[in-house]
């Protein structure tokens, strides 16, 4: 999967393909038909512009009233002029492509008006009330997909929900202007965090990314009404009490030192991320020593352990595994001390410890 | 990818086959005075399922997920082998529990039903209805009555299809997807009622349960979990997204209800928020409430009480009771008298730190100091709960209630800026692990526990009369455990953890165990006689 990443970016950025998706569905576009039936009269794009009229008559049933597409079956046409030349658009409309029917009977005047309409600036989406901050039709198409696939965990507005974090505050989202990193997470999932991988087309992925970025922009415009946890929220503890807990009942000093491994920790992490790592550092390494039947001892980083198989990565990086019933093994897992503390903490202990760690700059 | 998309409705069913079968079936039926191949799943079969069937979500009305079959036992379980595997060739994980009727398995993911030959794993038909709206979080399976299947969709429709070929008979609306509802659950058929619930706690919407006429699809009744949206000081929510159970003697339907909304902010909905996070008993003929028991009064942690309400008749401290048991997502194990909803036992089955104990009526007392707060509260269990929708199992011989538990901790946040709509806060899981636990139902004591890995497993449990408990670990191993002590007798690596609950049936004298992992359905069985002999020969050669 990783090898095609470069290709994927290319696909996302250059080929929000009119043709490649059109052929994928063979069922009736019921949803689209309903939208047409219920579209209010005097739609912004119907009326005087003959290109808009032609679009409404021939194209909107599949590509949406606002050219936003109806994914996954029908691609958005917004920005089509960045992906296809006028000639190619003309040819596609005239002859069809894949499952898309051709419209050979359009006269030259209507055809050129339609192509002109398709290549002018993006339509306004002010009529689409519920998501007034979504700036583009692609994002609107992505919203539908986001609701189906992502909203349960990340919230319908991408601002967090059941088990999934607020994406509008995600460092990965904020830093990923091209969408490459988001696309990778969508396609490959995050098995460690139980996020599944999604098998979506490039067009679908890019529409979801457009929606997430639109939500990010909306969140920046409206601070205050946000979910998620701000650094300022986590300042209720007492530094001195936290230091005492660290040195005393917490037992933190058994493994950690404010001048050693934790020196400057508050410059490396902050806010919720620091608190989560403080409570349980995910991905912490364990070591294992395996003793074979012949008495040979092999040590390394624990790579896998279930009831039946133990595996390690040795000092040169080689993966080695054994059936658990053929060897003896001993796992050293210092991170377990964090799990053992859960039943002992008060909420004040957590807040105080957090206050103390934030002084380690 | 393209081929998947084209597969929207394809029938592989050869009409000659059932006709021939019907003729022989009629002859056999006369000979045996019992329908062997009917295509009609009658009420009698739902009440007393035969070993060659798994005709409803839980296998029978009791929700015990226990099979009487004994061919696979502690002595031979180590020989279990793959009978077949069915690839769905699509990306959604299978979270459904299959039905098995007349030798055909029916199972689902969102927008999809497969009918698969239960002996060979060959496709009979596939139904695909892509919904462009509604949440596609998962799908639990279909219901069947007479020759018809009942299927819920992400956009909250109930669809009746011909079990023979997947042709749609009718399509009704359960709820309005535009308001934020969706459906995932396998309906429950009781007498001439098809009972379906709803999902949707991204919005402040009332949950309800609705009964449909199996022939016409007309609504027969609706029971509302909460008052309507906008009622002052009242919760909405209480989604009804898991299949309930039924006691034919008492003629009562038992159902678990989901969390209240707004989810993490309890301030706008003071009090117990009835009947969210509750177990309710309803009359299946008119939907009237007989009793309700609040499992998580005033929940602020998203702990739906929809886990299977398991029905057991038996001794409780010397007295015979008609009991209802639930290992609830909030971390408590409940035993109720199901005739009246009175508590017999309420006790945690893992780490729980959000309550001040249990009141005299058996309800946990929520600790207000553990409600989500701006600076965070450390909470056990996490939002996924100490268990979730995958089924537990009750083993009548040992009296053990076996559940896939998930000891876990998390932090919960809520502040005024999070508002009072939908989620209204944020929570973050910190740590969890999976443990299969065997609970003594009379005391709540854990008789044995079997660790199944960091993070948790997600597999349901099914027990057998031969003393086996089938489940899975967090690494993708299917496990056969000894019910009495939790020891592993057999395992098979499938590559992906099970997110569903096993079922079992016997066809042509061969017992099958069906599990799923990822997007693949697996059938396990003992080697057939020929294979068994071959295996012995090859063993000798070594």
Boltz contact constraints between the chains, C-beta under 6 A:
constraints:
  - contact:
      token1: [A, 24]
      token2: [B, 5]
      max_distance: 6.0
  - contact:
      token1: [A, 27]
      token2: [B, 8]
      max_distance: 6.0
  - contact:
      token1: [A, 31]
      token2: [B, 132]
      max_distance: 6.0
  - contact:
      token1: [A, 148]
      token2: [B, 136]
      max_distance: 6.0
  - contact:
      token1: [A, 149]
      token2: [B, 136]
      max_distance: 6.0
  - contact:
      token1: [A, 152]
      token2: [B, 135]
      max_distance: 6.0
  - contact:
      token1: [A, 152]
      token2: [B, 137]
      max_distance: 6.0
  - contact:
      token1: [A, 155]
      token2: [B, 423]
      max_distance: 6.0
  - contact:
      token1: [A, 156]
      token2: [B, 202]
      max_distance: 6.0
  - contact:
      token1: [A, 160]
      token2: [B, 426]
      max_distance: 6.0
  - contact:
      token1: [A, 161]
      token2: [B, 423]
      max_distance: 6.0
  - contact:
      token1: [A, 199]
      token2: [B, 91]
      max_distance: 6.0
  - contact:
      token1: [A, 224]
      token2: [B, 417]
      max_distance: 6.0
  - contact:
      token1: [A, 225]
      token2: [B, 417]
      max_distance: 6.0
  - contact:
      token1: [A, 227]
      token2: [B, 418]
      max_distance: 6.0
  - contact:
      token1: [A, 227]
      token2: [B, 426]
      max_distance: 6.0
  - contact:
      token1: [A, 228]
      token2: [B, 426]
      max_distance: 6.0
  - contact:
      token1: [A, 229]
      token2: [B, 413]
      max_distance: 6.0
  - contact:
      token1: [A, 233]
      token2: [B, 374]
      max_distance: 6.0
  - contact:
      token1: [A, 233]
      token2: [B, 375]
      max_distance: 6.0
  - contact:
      token1: [A, 236]
      token2: [B, 375]
      max_distance: 6.0
  - contact:
      token1: [A, 279]
      token2: [B, 430]
      max_distance: 6.0
  - contact:
      token1: [A, 280]
      token2: [B, 430]
      max_distance: 6.0
  - contact:
      token1: [A, 280]
      token2: [B, 431]
      max_distance: 6.0
  - contact:
      token1: [A, 306]
      token2: [B, 475]
      max_distance: 6.0
  - contact:
      token1: [A, 339]
      token2: [B, 431]
      max_distance: 6.0
  - contact:
      token1: [A, 342]
      token2: [B, 409]
      max_distance: 6.0
  - contact:
      token1: [A, 345]
      token2: [B, 378]
      max_distance: 6.0
  - contact:
      token1: [A, 347]
      token2: [B, 377]
      max_distance: 6.0
  - contact:
      token1: [A, 347]
      token2: [B, 378]
      max_distance: 6.0
  - contact:
      token1: [A, 350]
      token2: [B, 378]
      max_distance: 6.0
  - contact:
      token1: [A, 351]
      token2: [B, 375]
      max_distance: 6.0
